[in-house]
Amino acid sequence: MTDPFAAFRLTGRTALVTGARREIGRAIALGLAGAGARLAIHHAGTPEEADDAAAVVAEIEAMGGTAVAFAQDFVRDDAGHHLAAAVTAWAPVDILVLNASIELPEDFVTITRERFDRQIAVNLRTTMELLQDLVPPMADRGWGRVVTIGSVQQERPHPAMLVYAGSKAAQLNWARSLARQFGGRGVTVNNLAPGAILTARNRVQMRTEAAALVQRIPAGRLGTPDDLVGAAMLLCSDAGRYINGANLFVDGGRAAV
């Protein structure tokens, strides 16, 4: 009998997951490692983030896998180019999961250039640099997977997150554009859009908003980082080879309401 899980296996593949030291990035990294991929665990470089990334590496190694942590602050100039060079020197990247992002909530009339530029640098500029450096080599080798981690806010923007929501909408546009450009060369590019996922970033906010929000989610609960893993593994493997340019919501049905 043919192994139904063979297409999900990633043995021999190398994956770079940005923002992989905790929460959604960590969960996806562990899932890909469990499928056999080597993992490049990106973090922003603070002592706390370095410790978290080291813990993820240790967890993957305890599973019998291979992982290395890479530090790069995405606010810095050419951060994406530097990270791409460092990881590629370790191993050619077959799978790119663009998870790292920042959101700075505030009323749109008070947005400053500094706060605008910071979000654009992390959420878009560094994303573009990583795509520029890593996608063409994937196409040259005839196989690659790119998954951008979007947000339900790309279609349902929160009024206090104008820049963040806009950056996620732009990222989806890029994913669709690149899917058209590289789909015929063995590279798929898709956007995975989480809904209300309970993470450290929104834990305080959810103490007051969760009950009302859950009423608008058909699944009747908030999501967890582990809820993203199955969809990510599909899009990062041969099991999802005919999915290209898609926007996949993992939101308990919220986008359908």
GUZAVEX-317506 format. One record per residue (C-alpha): x, y, z. Coordinates in pm, 1 decimal. Example, Ala and Ser with C-alpha at 12.3 -4.5 7.8 and 13.67 -1.06 7.14 Angstrom:
REM GUZAVEX-317506
MARGU        x        y        z
MARGU   1230.0   -450.0    780.0
MARGU   1367.0   -106.0    714.0
This chain:
REM GUZAVEX-317506
MARGU        x        y        z
MARGU      0.0      0.0      0.0
MARGU    129.6    345.4    -88.2
MARGU    231.8    551.2    215.0
MARGU    -30.0    831.9    238.8
MARGU    210.8   1047.5    440.3
MARGU    508.0   1022.4    204.2
MARGU    423.3   1349.3     29.6
MARGU    441.5   1535.6    361.5
MARGU    794.5   1419.9    439.0
MARGU   1072.0   1677.4    407.8
MARGU   1383.1   1465.7    450.1
MARGU   1678.1   1640.4    286.2
MARGU   1504.3   1979.5    274.2
MARGU   1620.3   2290.9    459.7
MARGU   1366.5   2536.5    598.9
MARGU   1419.2   2890.2    724.1
MARGU   1145.2   3007.5    959.9
MARGU   1168.6   3373.3   1059.7
MARGU   1054.7   3471.1   1405.9
MARGU   1079.8   3107.0   1509.5
MARGU   1180.6   3141.5   1872.0
MARGU    825.9   3114.1   2012.3
MARGU    453.2   3086.0   1940.6
MARGU    348.9   3040.5   1574.1
MARGU    701.2   3037.2   1432.7
MARGU    819.4   2784.2   1690.6
MARGU    518.1   2556.6   1632.0
MARGU    570.5   2555.7   1254.4
MARGU    944.6   2498.6   1290.9
MARGU    887.0   2198.2   1516.5
MARGU    631.0   2058.0   1272.5
MARGU    867.5   2089.0    976.6
MARGU   1150.0   1934.1   1178.8
MARGU    921.3   1644.6   1269.1
MARGU    868.8   1586.8    896.1
MARGU   1244.9   1559.4    846.2
MARGU   1355.7   1909.4    745.6
MARGU   1670.1   2083.2    868.8
MARGU   1568.6   2406.7   1041.6
MARGU   1720.5   2752.4   1042.4
MARGU   1566.5   2919.9   1347.8
MARGU   1567.4   3297.3   1309.0
MARGU   1541.6   3539.5   1600.3
MARGU   1600.8   3912.8   1641.0
MARGU   1914.3   3883.2   1852.2
MARGU   1824.5   4000.6   2202.2
MARGU   1948.1   3782.9   2491.1
MARGU   1591.0   3667.1   2561.4
MARGU   1532.0   3577.1   2197.4
MARGU   1866.9   3397.9   2174.7
MARGU   1775.8   3185.1   2477.2
MARGU   1434.4   3103.9   2330.7
MARGU   1586.8   3011.3   1993.6
MARGU   1845.4   2790.5   2162.4
MARGU   1561.8   2609.3   2339.7
MARGU   1389.0   2545.5   2005.3
MARGU   1713.1   2413.5   1857.2
MARGU   1759.6   2185.0   2157.6
MARGU   1402.7   2057.4   2124.2
MARGU   1456.4   1974.3   1757.5
MARGU   1785.4   1801.6   1831.8
MARGU   1617.2   1600.2   2107.0
MARGU   1375.4   1476.6   1837.6
MARGU   1673.0   1357.7   1634.7
MARGU   1661.9   1654.3   1397.4
MARGU   1906.9   1923.2   1287.9
MARGU   1867.0   2294.3   1360.8
MARGU   2080.2   2607.1   1391.9
MARGU   1979.2   2947.2   1532.6
MARGU   2048.2   3264.2   1332.8
MARGU   2024.1   3614.2   1481.0
MARGU   1922.3   3913.6   1269.4
MARGU   1738.3   4231.9   1366.1
MARGU   1498.9   4300.0   1079.8
MARGU   1492.8   4672.4   1151.7
MARGU   1853.5   4704.3   1035.3
MARGU   1944.6   4789.9    677.2
MARGU   1993.4   4488.0    449.4
MARGU   1885.3   4252.1    728.9
MARGU   1719.3   4013.3    484.8
MARGU   2025.1   3996.4    262.4
MARGU   2250.4   3928.4    562.7
MARGU   2023.3   3654.0    696.5
MARGU   1988.1   3490.2    356.1
MARGU   2365.9   3483.8    313.5
MARGU   2425.6   3338.1    659.1
MARGU   2168.8   3060.8    623.0
MARGU   2268.5   2976.9    265.4
MARGU   2629.3   2936.7    379.4
MARGU   2499.4   2665.2    612.7
MARGU   2264.2   2500.7    360.7
MARGU   2063.4   2598.3     50.1
MARGU   1713.7   2704.6    154.1
MARGU   1428.8   2498.7      7.6
MARGU   1146.6   2626.1    230.3
MARGU   1096.2   2984.5    346.6
MARGU    835.2   3060.9    610.5
MARGU    802.0   3436.7    658.5
MARGU    655.6   3460.5   1004.7
MARGU    840.9   3750.4   1172.7
MARGU    640.4   4072.2   1199.3
MARGU    562.2   4352.8   1441.1
MARGU    245.7   4547.0   1510.4
MARGU    236.2   4880.7   1692.6
MARGU   -128.5   4959.1   1771.3
MARGU   -230.8   5325.4   1779.5
MARGU   -481.3   5569.3   1633.5
MARGU   -391.1   5640.6   1272.7
MARGU   -364.1   6018.6   1325.0
MARGU    -82.1   5967.0   1576.0
MARGU    131.6   5736.1   1362.9
MARGU    484.4   5873.6   1344.5
MARGU    737.2   5819.2   1069.1
MARGU    959.6   5624.1   1309.7
MARGU    683.4   5379.3   1402.5
MARGU    567.9   5352.2   1040.6
MARGU    921.5   5285.4    914.8
MARGU    986.3   5025.7   1185.6
MARGU    682.4   4818.2   1089.6
MARGU    753.9   4848.2    717.9
MARGU   1117.8   4746.3    769.4
MARGU   1026.8   4429.0    956.3
MARGU    705.3   4333.6    779.3
MARGU    789.2   4424.2    419.4
MARGU   1140.6   4545.7    341.3
MARGU   1320.5   4248.9    495.9
MARGU   1058.6   4015.3    349.8
MARGU   1139.1   4148.8      2.6
MARGU   1512.6   4102.9     58.0
MARGU   1470.3   3741.4    166.8
MARGU   1246.3   3670.6   -131.1
MARGU   1494.2   3832.9   -369.9
MARGU   1784.2   3624.2   -243.5
MARGU   1617.4   3288.0   -179.7
MARGU   1340.4   3236.7   -436.0
MARGU   1545.0   3248.1   -760.5
MARGU   1786.2   2976.6   -634.4
MARGU   1484.5   2760.9   -546.2
MARGU   1361.0   2802.3   -902.4
MARGU   1705.5   2718.4  -1041.6
MARGU   1696.6   2390.6   -844.8
MARGU   1338.4   2322.4   -958.5
MARGU   1179.7   2297.0   -612.3
MARGU   1083.4   2548.6   -345.6
MARGU    813.4   2645.0   -101.3
MARGU    737.3   2992.5     32.2
MARGU    472.4   3050.7    295.4
MARGU    401.4   3403.4    412.6
MARGU    220.7   3430.8    744.6
MARGU    -53.7   3684.9    697.4
MARGU   -347.0   3780.4    915.6
MARGU   -722.4   3804.1    907.5
MARGU   -649.5   4178.4    925.9
MARGU   -541.0   4178.9    562.5
MARGU   -914.9   4170.6    488.1
MARGU  -1065.6   4283.2    820.1
MARGU   -830.5   4559.0    938.5
MARGU   -843.4   4667.4   1301.3
MARGU   -873.8   5049.0   1316.8
MARGU   -579.8   5071.4   1556.8
MARGU   -346.5   4870.6   1330.6
MARGU   -347.4   5062.2   1003.9
MARGU     18.3   5000.2    918.4
MARGU     29.3   4637.3   1029.4
MARGU   -291.5   4545.7    845.3
MARGU   -173.4   4727.6    534.1
MARGU    158.9   4545.6    539.4
MARGU    -20.3   4210.6    557.3
MARGU   -238.3   4303.6    259.8
MARGU     73.3   4400.2     63.5
MARGU    239.9   4071.3    157.6
MARGU    -55.7   3877.2     16.7
MARGU    -26.6   4074.6   -305.7
MARGU    340.7   3983.1   -329.2
MARGU    268.6   3616.5   -267.2
MARGU     20.8   3610.0   -554.0
MARGU    259.6   3793.7   -785.7
MARGU    549.1   3559.0   -712.6
MARGU    323.2   3255.1   -746.3
MARGU    258.4   3359.0  -1104.3
MARGU    624.1   3429.4  -1176.4
MARGU    775.0   3111.3  -1030.6
MARGU    496.3   2852.9  -1031.4
MARGU    618.7   2703.4  -1358.2
MARGU    964.2   2644.6  -1211.3
MARGU    870.8   2422.7   -919.8
MARGU    820.5   2696.0   -659.2
MARGU    489.9   2754.1   -483.9
MARGU    414.7   3074.7   -293.0
MARGU    115.0   3087.2    -61.2
MARGU    -19.1   3298.6    223.0
MARGU   -133.3   3140.5    549.8
MARGU   -362.0   3378.9    737.2
MARGU   -420.4   3313.7   1108.5
MARGU   -729.4   3446.4   1276.4
MARGU   -747.1   3513.9   1649.3
MARGU   -456.3   3306.1   1776.2
MARGU   -378.8   3336.2   2146.6
MARGU    -12.0   3435.8   2175.1
MARGU    209.6   3637.1   2407.3
MARGU    160.2   3936.5   2177.2
MARGU   -213.1   3959.7   2240.7
MARGU   -255.0   3783.9   2574.9
MARGU   -325.0   4105.6   2769.4
MARGU   -568.3   4230.6   2504.4
MARGU   -754.7   3900.1   2502.5
MARGU   -824.8   3918.4   2875.3
MARGU  -1086.0   4182.7   2798.7
MARGU  -1177.0   4106.9   2434.4
MARGU  -1171.5   3727.8   2407.3
MARGU  -1528.0   3659.5   2519.7
MARGU  -1680.5   3898.1   2265.7
MARGU  -1444.2   3784.6   1990.6
MARGU  -1521.4   3416.1   2039.7
MARGU  -1887.8   3494.1   1972.7
MARGU  -1786.0   3589.1   1616.7
MARGU  -1582.7   3272.2   1555.7
MARGU  -1790.0   2976.1   1431.6
MARGU  -1546.2   2730.0   1590.2
MARGU  -1634.0   2881.5   1927.1
MARGU  -1279.4   2931.9   2054.8
MARGU   -955.2   3119.0   2003.0
MARGU   -687.2   2944.6   1804.7
MARGU   -349.9   2820.7   1927.6
MARGU    -13.6   2821.6   1746.2
MARGU    -43.4   2445.6   1696.7
MARGU   -357.3   2503.1   1489.0
MARGU   -133.0   2647.7   1214.1
MARGU    102.1   2352.0   1187.7
MARGU   -103.8   2118.8    968.0
MARGU   -175.2   2386.4    709.6
MARGU    188.6   2494.1    706.7
MARGU    309.8   2138.5    653.7
MARGU     68.6   2099.1    361.9
MARGU    191.5   2415.9    193.2
MARGU    559.6   2338.7    259.5
MARGU    559.2   1985.7    120.4
MARGU    485.3   1790.1   -195.6
MARGU    140.0   1723.9    -52.5
MARGU     56.5   2083.4   -146.2
MARGU    244.1   2094.0   -476.4
MARGU    -64.1   2203.4   -673.5
MARGU   -155.8   2481.6   -431.2
MARGU     -4.7   2806.9   -552.4
MARGU    -99.6   3171.2   -500.4
MARGU   -355.2   3074.0   -236.5
MARGU   -465.9   3260.4     73.0
MARGU   -556.3   3003.4    336.7
MARGU   -738.1   3126.6    645.6
MARGU   -683.9   2933.9    966.8
MARGU   -932.8   3125.6   1175.4
MARGU  -1207.3   2892.5   1293.7
MARGU  -1437.0   3026.2   1021.3
MARGU  -1422.8   3391.6   1123.3
MARGU  -1354.7   3518.7    769.0
MARGU  -1668.6   3343.1    647.9
MARGU  -1898.7   3528.8    887.5
